[in-house]
Amino acid sequence: MSLGGITIERVDTRDACQEFARLPYHIYAAREAWWPPDIQSEIDMITRKTHFAPFLDLEAFSARRRGRMVARVSAVVNHRYIQHWSEQLGHLIHFEAYEGEEDAAVAMIEAAAESLAGRGMKAARSGFAAFLDYPYAIDGYGRLPSFLLRGNPPHYHRCFKRAGFETEKGQTDFTAELTSELLERYRRSVAAATAAGVAIKSWREYGFLAAIDAWTDVTNAAFLRHWGWNPVTRAEMRPMLASLWETPVADLSMLAVIDDEPVGAVFSVPDMTTMLAQVRRGVRLEPSRGGGTRGALVNIGVKESARGRGIAAAMASRSFLRMAERRMRFAGYTLVLDDNWASRRTAESLGAHITANFITYRRNL
Ligand SMILES: CC(C)(COP(=O)(O)OP(=O)(O)OC[C@H]1O[C@@H](n2cnc3c(N)ncnc32)[C@H](O)[C@@H]1OP(=O)(O)O)[C@@H](O)C(=O)NCCC(=O)NCCS
């Protein structure tokens, strides 16, 4: 398809895949700090070489203006999602576009939406798919977002709205400053859980490999009806997480165990900015954003039968205490749906405040 110098193409050659994966490096080149994607992982994803491949049908698209790639997106049919929710919903992931190239981006989104419709999808979502996509920032533009989250420029919203999308969900990112007062609150929370017969163990204490399976089972149970989620298997999580056993993840991630049964799970990471963020030379990140001082809880779940007894608060508390021992001064509590009051209250009970906002888009096809 070609209109006014714009060409919309399927990405199916090795060179085009490389260019697709490298596009964010151009779009975010002027940023002081940003999270670059792993090029090889993106190429593996679009060439179907990932653990997810058996569950996904993916078609990658790009828009070019006079030959130069100016926007990209992947149209994904996630069979696990469809089976889980009995909903013919496809996902648009990997979206990026240069500012000033909205016509090209909108034409590309239309082509990607048609591809989903052609594969039987009745709706498209962009901004959330478990392990595949994260929502679009609506504030904090130009600032380094929390680990895993998008730091998209504002014009992305014009692209999606022009392509007929609506806001489907709002999401929030929280941050707690690990003051001595809060650390004392966390100690009390862990002590109360322990006194009630709930053991809060780090993944290292539990046994890291067994903890991966426990996390998978607890998370699948806790997130069963959580919007946007689809179940994952032990077989795919093991290779994805096993290499983290020798990192602080093993000490910061927690399980809650009652009578040998894991009932709660937390996955937390240390400050990833020093390893993974691209920070321009001479730039010092705010301590609440990174530079060695910001850890993050990225996932928390408690089985329904054990809820409302302070278990989430106790697991997060112990995780945050461990972060403080490792000289982190801030802890993220990352990505809560606006209508997930149980999780919002948990974040607030940990003394965390809202520090960034995001949305996910949807369009009927
Ligand atoms: C969110 C979740 C982890 C909370 O687990 P929990 O063990 O029941 O939470 P806690 O008992 O530790 O409660 C922590 C705080 O949240 C409040 N809270 C918990 N559930 C609540 C609910 N359904 N409505 C309102 N407040 C609630 C508690 O009152 C407590 O606040 P307080 O200390 O001010 O009294 C649990 O509901 C869950 O697993 N949900 C499904 C998965 C999920 O949504 N995970 C979070 C994704 S961001």
The ligand as an SDF file (V2000), in Angstrom:
LIG
                    3D

 48 50  0  0  0  0  0  0  0  0999 V2000
   -4.0700   -7.0860   45.6840 C   0  0  0  0  0  0  0  0  0  0  0  0
   -3.8280   -8.2990   46.5840 C   0  0  0  0  0  0  0  0  0  0  0  0
   -2.4270   -8.8120   46.3470 C   0  0  0  0  0  0  0  0  0  0  0  0
   -4.0130   -7.8690   48.0540 C   0  0  0  0  0  0  0  0  0  0  0  0
   -3.6980   -9.0010   48.8690 O   0  0  0  0  0  0  0  0  0  0  0  0
   -4.1720   -9.1290   50.4030 P   0  0  0  0  0  0  0  0  0  0  0  0
   -3.2520  -10.0850   51.0630 O   0  0  0  0  0  0  0  0  0  0  0  0
   -5.6220   -9.4250   50.4480 O   0  0  0  0  0  0  0  0  0  0  0  0
   -3.9270   -7.6440   50.9560 O   0  0  0  0  0  0  0  0  0  0  0  0
   -3.6720   -7.2570   52.4900 P   0  0  0  0  0  0  0  0  0  0  0  0
   -4.5740   -8.0840   53.3530 O   0  0  0  0  0  0  0  0  0  0  0  0
   -2.2230   -7.2820   52.7830 O   0  0  0  0  0  0  0  0  0  0  0  0
   -4.2110   -5.7580   52.5190 O   0  0  0  0  0  0  0  0  0  0  0  0
   -3.3630   -4.6470   52.2460 C   0  0  0  0  0  0  0  0  0  0  0  0
   -4.1980   -3.3770   52.3200 C   0  0  0  0  0  0  0  0  0  0  0  0
   -5.1760   -3.3410   51.2820 O   0  0  0  0  0  0  0  0  0  0  0  0
   -6.4990   -3.2850   51.8020 C   0  0  0  0  0  0  0  0  0  0  0  0
   -7.3190   -4.1780   50.9770 N   0  0  0  0  0  0  0  0  0  0  0  0
   -7.0500   -5.4700   50.6470 C   0  0  0  0  0  0  0  0  0  0  0  0
   -8.0430   -5.9540   49.8730 N   0  0  0  0  0  0  0  0  0  0  0  0
   -8.9350   -4.9440   49.7000 C   0  0  0  0  0  0  0  0  0  0  0  0
  -10.1490   -4.8340   48.9690 C   0  0  0  0  0  0  0  0  0  0  0  0
  -10.6540   -5.8700   48.2730 N   0  0  0  0  0  0  0  0  0  0  0  0
  -10.7770   -3.6320   48.9820 N   0  0  0  0  0  0  0  0  0  0  0  0
  -10.2830   -2.5670   49.6690 C   0  0  0  0  0  0  0  0  0  0  0  0
   -9.1280   -2.6270   50.3910 N   0  0  0  0  0  0  0  0  0  0  0  0
   -8.4780   -3.8120   50.4030 C   0  0  0  0  0  0  0  0  0  0  0  0
   -6.3880   -3.7850   53.2250 C   0  0  0  0  0  0  0  0  0  0  0  0
   -7.4080   -3.2750   54.0540 O   0  0  0  0  0  0  0  0  0  0  0  0
   -5.0080   -3.2810   53.6200 C   0  0  0  0  0  0  0  0  0  0  0  0
   -5.0500   -1.8950   53.9200 O   0  0  0  0  0  0  0  0  0  0  0  0
   -4.8800   -1.3610   55.4320 P   0  0  0  0  0  0  0  0  0  0  0  0
   -3.5490   -1.8420   55.8570 O   0  0  0  0  0  0  0  0  0  0  0  0
   -4.9620    0.1240   55.2760 O   0  0  0  0  0  0  0  0  0  0  0  0
   -6.0160   -1.9850   56.1800 O   0  0  0  0  0  0  0  0  0  0  0  0
   -4.8840   -9.4210   46.2890 C   0  0  0  0  0  0  0  0  0  0  0  0
   -6.1800   -8.8640   46.3480 O   0  0  0  0  0  0  0  0  0  0  0  0
   -4.7040  -10.1000   44.9410 C   0  0  0  0  0  0  0  0  0  0  0  0
   -3.9100  -11.0270   44.8020 O   0  0  0  0  0  0  0  0  0  0  0  0
   -5.4510   -9.6390   43.9030 N   0  0  0  0  0  0  0  0  0  0  0  0
   -5.3920  -10.2510   42.5720 C   0  0  0  0  0  0  0  0  0  0  0  0
   -4.0540  -10.0100   41.8960 C   0  0  0  0  0  0  0  0  0  0  0  0
   -3.7500   -8.5210   41.8450 C   0  0  0  0  0  0  0  0  0  0  0  0
   -4.6100   -7.7120   41.5480 O   0  0  0  0  0  0  0  0  0  0  0  0
   -2.4830   -8.1880   42.1100 N   0  0  0  0  0  0  0  0  0  0  0  0
   -2.0150   -6.8210   42.0810 C   0  0  0  0  0  0  0  0  0  0  0  0
   -1.7750   -6.3990   40.6710 C   0  0  0  0  0  0  0  0  0  0  0  0
   -1.2570   -4.7070   40.6230 S   0  0  0  0  0  0  0  0  0  0  0  0
  1  2  1  0
  2  3  1  0
  2  4  1  0
  2 36  1  0
  4  5  1  0
  5  6  1  0
  6  7  2  0
  6  8  1  0
  6  9  1  0
  9 10  1  0
 10 11  2  0
 10 12  1  0
 10 13  1  0
 13 14  1  0
 14 15  1  0
 15 16  1  0
 15 30  1  0
 16 17  1  0
 17 18  1  0
 17 28  1  0
 18 19  1  0
 18 27  1  0
 19 20  2  0
 20 21  1  0
 21 22  1  0
 21 27  2  0
 22 23  1  0
 22 24  2  0
 24 25  1  0
 25 26  2  0
 26 27  1  0
 28 29  1  0
 28 30  1  0
 30 31  1  0
 31 32  1  0
 32 33  2  0
 32 34  1  0
 32 35  1  0
 36 37  1  0
 36 38  1  0
 38 39  2  0
 38 40  1  0
 40 41  1  0
 41 42  1  0
 42 43  1  0
 43 44  2  0
 43 45  1  0
 45 46  1  0
 46 47  1  0
 47 48  1  0
M  END
$$$$
